[in-house]
Amino acid sequence: MTTTAPVAVKSRALDRALTGGLGGLLGGGFTGFVLRRVLGAVVTLFVLSAVIYAVFYVAPGDVAQITCGPRCSPAQVQQVSEQLKLDDPIYVRYLDFLRGVLVGQDYSTGTGVLHCDAPCLGLSYRTDQQVTELILNKVPVTGSLAIGAMVLWLILGVGTGVLSAWRRGRLTERVLTAVTLAGTATPVFVIGLLLMILVCGRLQWLPFPQYVPFTDDPQQWAWNLLLPWVSLALIEAAKYARLTRSSMLETLAEDHVRTFRAYGIRERSIVGRHALRGALAPVVALSANDFGSMFGGALLTETLFGLPGLGRELVQAVRVVDLPVVVGMVLVTGFFVVLANAVADVLYAVADRRVVLS
């Protein structure tokens, strides 16, 4: 007895030292968990920026000629090359890019020097406009679309999935399954076009979408975005309904749920208080990833409804091969994806404190 207790204590201490890793350096508990997620997000963004920069700027062929276009004169190609600093080694250009993001940078426009404040993602070679400024002008549009659509698709998707799992084997479940399959197979531009023809054209219940800033008129902001919200939410809700249904069925088959039934707890209480809580974990993860991907990934919806958001701007930049804008847009999209997933991890920890220990 006197020898096994110290050995057990040393064993537990060694196990914590081996498995703690970075968590031991940053502290345990909820605070350490958040710090680890923040540090992981920063490292991920750093690696992502290096990969994206290398993919776009270490391309075969004359990057300046490709960027400027086939009709550019040699003088214009040389000006683009100087603006993109293509004569410097790739690592020097990448370090300049990072320095611009952190502290800002000065750019020569041919007739003078333009200072780009941090975080500086470069200048558009077409308009000499700062990429950061261009993106910030588009973020409210895409953010409005993403937030409203996410609220709708979570309400519709989770509600439909829970009802489908609760009524498993009945007519309700068959109808809902058929509807979600049809929603998953239908492209967003088909639903959006049909809704515009029916709701805006034939019935005239809503105006044709035209983005109005929230600060100018909140009511018109919502009315003009309602149709894009519904079009995007119907597609995403079908995916979330299928995911929620499968997660609910898996949770309802676990031992603790059968124990609740054996104790006589009502099925509605089991579904709402216990099964749903366990089934929401994959829903939270997927919604965080989809919300982040919406910044730059909703180009079909934005193009269809004429919304001047990030996705539409990205398409235009790709069309004219405006590399600074393309790189900036892709980095911003990656930033929102990483940020949304970090927030999802924190929400896990808030909902289930056992996650902090993992």
N, C-alpha and C positions, 0 to 999 in steps of 0.2 A: 504493500500500500504506500509506503513512504517513497518508493522509487518510481512507481508508475505515474503518480500525479505530476511530478516535474517533467517526466518524459512527454506526457500528454500535453502539458502546457507548451513545452518547446515545439512539439509537433504542430500544434495549432498556430503558434507564432511563425514557424517556418512556412506553413501553408499560406498564411495571410501574406507573408513577404513575397512568396513566389507568385501568388495569384493577384496580388494587389496591383503591382505594376505602376502604371501612371496614376491610378486612383489613389495609391498611397502618397504619391508626391503632391497631388492636388487636394487631398483631403477626402474623407469618407462622407457618407450621408448624402442628402439631397444636394447640398452646395457643391460637393466634389463631383457629383454626377453631372450637374449643369456645367461646371468648369470643363470637364472632360469632353462634353458634347460641343462646347464652344471652341475648344482647342482643336478638336477633330474637324469641325466645320472650317476653321481657318486653314488647316493643312490641306483639306480637300480643295478649297478654293485656290490655294497656291498651286497645287498640282494641276488643277483644271485650267488655270490661266496659262501655265507653261505649255500644256498639251495643245490648247486651242491656238495659241500664238505660233507654235511650231507648225501646226497643220496648215494654217493659212499663209504664213510668210516663208516657209521652207517648201515652196511648191516648185515643181519642174517648170522650166521656161522663164521668160522675162516677166517677173511680177509687175514691174512698172508698166510694160506694154499691155499686159492683160488688164491691169487696173484702169489704165487711161483709155483703152479702147483701140480698135484697129485704125481709126481715122485720125489719131493724134499725130502731130508733127514730132520730129525728134526733140525739139525744144520743150514741148509739153511733156513728153515722156521723161526727159531729164528733170523737169520740175517736179513731177510726181515721185521720181526716184529720190530726189533730195528731200522732199517732204516726208517720205516714208523711211528715209535714211537707209536705203538698201545697200549702200556701199560699205556700211559697217558690218562687222561680224554679227551673227544672229544673237549670240549671248549678250553683246553690247546693246543691241536694239531692245532685247527683252528687259535688260536691267534699266534702260531708259524708260521703257514702258511702265515698269514697276515704280520707278521713281516718280513718274507722272501721276500714277494712281495715288501714291502716298503723299507727295508734297507739291505736285503741280509741275508744269513744264512750259518752256517758251518755244514757239514755233515760228519759223520764217515763212511769210506769205508772199515773198517776192518783192513787195513794196514796203514791208515793215516787219515788226515782230509782234506776235500775238501771244499773250500769256494765257495759259489754260490752267485754271484753278483745280486743286485736288478735290475729289478724285477725277483725274484727267484720263480719259480713254482715247485721246487722240482727236484729230480734226478730220472732218469729211473733206476729201480732196475735191469734191464737186462744189461745195458751198462755203468751205472754210469755217463751217459752224462746228462748235465743240460737240463731240459725240455725247458727252454727259448731258449737256443742255438739251440736245435733241431727244435723248431717251427720257429725261425728266418731263418733257412736254407730252410724251406719249403714255407714261406710266399711269396717270389718272384714268385714262380711257380703258386700258387693259385691266387695271385694278378694279374698276367699277364692273366690268364684264365678268371678271373672275369671281369676285366676292358674291355678287348677286346670283350667278349661276351655281356656285358651290352651295349656297344656302338652299336653293331649290332642289338640287340633285340629291343632297343629303336627306332632306325631308321626304322627297318622293321615293328615293332608292331604299333608304333604311326602312321606311314605313311599309313599302311594298314587300321587301324581303322578310320582315318580321311577320307580316300577315300571311305570306306564302308559306313560311315554315310552320306557323301556328295552325294553318288549315291544310296541312300536308295530307295528300290523298283525296281531297275533296275538290269540288268543282271550282271553288275560288282559287285554289292553288294552280289548277290547270290553266285557267284563264289568265292569271297573272304571269305564269311561266311563258305562255304564248305571246303575251304583250311585251315582256322583257326581251324575248328572242327577236321579235320584230323590231324593237327599238335598237337593239345591238346591231342588227344587220342593215339599218337604214342610215345613210350618210347624213351628216348635219346639214349640208347644203340642200338636200332634198326636203327635209323637214322645214328648214328656214324658208325656202322658196314657197312651199305650199302654205305655210302660215302667213307669209306676206300677201300672197294672192287672195287667200280666204279672209283673213282678219283685217288687213289694211285695204285691200282692193274691193272685194265683194261686199263684206259686211261693214267696213269702215269703222270698226270699233277702236282701232288704234291708229295713230299716224305712222307714216313710213319712218323707220328709225333714223334719227339725226342726233348725234351726240350733243347734249347740253350739259355744261359743267354743273356739278352739284351745288357749288357756291352761288351760281347764277339763279337757278330755279330748281329746288329739290324735287318738286312734283313732276316737272317736265323731264328732269333727269331720269326719274324712275319710269315714266310712261314711255319714253323713247327707247329705254333699254329693256323693257319687259319682254318684247318679242325675241331679241337675241338671248336673253336669259332663258326663256322657255325652250328655245330651239336647242341650245347647248345642254340644258339640264335634262331634257328628255333622252338624249343620247347617253349621257353619263349616268343618269338614274337607272337605266336598264342594267348597266354594268354593276352598279352598287347593289341593286336588288338581287342579282344573282350571287354576288359575294356575300351579302348579309344572309341570304337564305341558306347557303352552304355552311356558313359559320354557325348559324343558329341551329341547324340540324346536327352539326357535330357537337355543339355544346349541350343540346338537349339529350344526347345519347350518353353523356358522361355519368359517372357513378353518383356524384353528389346531387345531380338533378333527380335521378331515380330515388335517392334517399328522401329528397323533399316531397316527392309524390307519395312515397310510403308513409310519411308523416301526415299526409292529408292536406298539404298546402295547395291552394287553388292554382290551377294551370295558368291563369292570367298573371298571378303574382310571380310564378316561376319564370314565365317568359319575360315579363317586364323588368323584374328586379335582379334576376340571377343570370338567365341565359343571355339576355341582351348585353349585359355588362361584359361577359366573356367573349361575345361575338364582335364587339366594337373595335377590338385591337387591330385587325387587318383593315377595317374600314378607315380608321384614323390614319394608318400608314399610307393607304392608297390615296385618300383625300389630300394629304399633305403633298404627295408627289404630283398629283394632278393639278393642284392649285399652283405649285411652283412652275410646272410645265406650261401652264396657261399663259405665262408671260413670254410670248414668242411662239407659242404653239396653237393659238386660237386664230391663226391667219385666215382659215376658211370662213369662220364666222365673221371676223372683222371685214374681210373683203366683200362678203355677201351683203352685209348690212351697211357698208360704207363707213365703218368706224375707224377713225384715224389712230389706231393703237400700235403697239410694238410689233405685232405679227405682220400687219400691213406694211409698216416701215421696213421690216426685215426683208420682205419680198422685193420691195423697190430697190433696196441696197444690193441684194443679190443680183438683180436684173442688170444693174449698171456696174457690178463688181466694185462697189465702194468698200474696200477692205476694212478701213478703220471702223466704219459703221457696222459692218457684219461682225467683226470680232467683238466690238462693244456690246452688240445685241445678244450674241451667243453667251458672252460672259455674264451679262445681267440675267439672262434666263437661267444659267447654271447657278448664279448666286441665289435666286429665288427658290430653286429646287433644293439646294443645300440648306438654306435657311428654313424652308418649310419642313424638311425632314428633321432638322434639329429641334424645331418647336414641337413636332409630333413626338419625338423621344421624351421631351420634358413633360408633355401631356400624359404620356404613358406613366411616368413616374408620379405625377399628381393623382392619376386615377388608381394606380396600383403601386404602393410604396415598395413592394417586393422587387420591382424593376431596378431600384437604386442599388440593390445588393448584387445585381448581375453584372 
